[in-house]
């Protein structure tokens, strides 16, 4: 996996810690107490994460209502 520039709704992502402009992409499961209690963790949504390739600061984006690279 290689780091690359990311644009969210037409705005270039810039790390607020170090000013980095290249990010690794990953997803993280957004667990809820109810789904975990019932054993349905797999049914939860995933958050989109972008991790700065320089300082490893992580952005989290909710999975609803966002368009990447517009």
Phi, psi and omega per residue, in radians:
X1 nan 2.280 -3.137
X2 -1.981 2.617 3.113
X3 -1.383 2.555 3.124
X4 -2.673 2.836 3.078
X5 -1.104 2.608 -3.122
X6 -2.270 2.436 3.077
X7 -2.113 2.244 3.109
X8 -2.005 2.026 -3.107
X9 0.879 0.724 3.078
X10 1.443 0.051 3.139
X11 -1.928 2.194 3.128
X12 -1.185 2.286 3.120
X13 -1.323 2.306 3.103
X14 -2.299 2.295 -3.130
X15 -1.141 2.226 -3.140
X16 -1.311 -0.216 -3.123
X17 -1.556 -0.905 -3.021
X18 -2.081 -0.093 -3.128
X19 1.428 0.134 3.141
X20 -1.064 2.648 -3.103
X21 -2.177 0.124 3.108
X22 -2.060 2.349 -3.020
X23 -2.362 2.565 2.952
X24 -1.565 2.526 3.116
X25 -1.849 2.481 3.051
X26 -2.697 3.000 3.060
X27 -2.208 2.583 3.132
X28 -2.252 2.360 3.135
X29 -1.237 2.275 3.095
X30 -1.633 1.603 -3.108
X31 -1.258 2.511 2.992
X32 -2.075 2.626 -3.094
X33 -1.053 -0.734 -3.112
X34 -1.111 -0.823 -3.137
X35 -1.142 -0.683 3.117
X36 -1.127 -0.773 3.140
X37 -1.031 -0.685 -3.109
X38 -1.542 -0.023 3.135
X39 1.377 0.407 -3.128
X40 -1.924 0.670 3.135
X41 -0.966 -0.606 -3.115
X42 -1.076 -0.355 -3.099
X43 -1.484 -0.153 3.138
X44 -1.272 2.753 3.110
X45 -1.326 2.818 3.061
X46 -1.840 2.423 3.002
X47 -1.568 2.525 3.040
X48 -1.547 2.232 -3.137
X49 -2.016 2.496 3.007
X50 -2.214 2.130 -3.036
X51 -1.929 2.171 3.137
X52 -1.036 2.295 -3.112
X53 -1.304 -0.210 -3.117
X54 -1.710 -0.940 -3.060
X55 -1.933 -0.124 3.095
X56 1.237 0.355 2.971
X57 -1.077 2.463 -3.070
X58 -2.047 2.199 2.981
X59 -1.578 2.465 3.054
X60 -2.068 2.333 3.092
X61 -2.192 2.252 3.117
X62 -1.107 2.508 -3.048
X63 -1.259 -0.221 -3.100
X64 -1.674 2.489 2.993
X65 1.016 0.787 3.000
X66 -2.400 2.498 3.123
X67 -2.108 2.095 -3.110
X68 -1.555 2.569 3.066
X69 0.986 0.696 3.065
X70 -1.375 nan nan
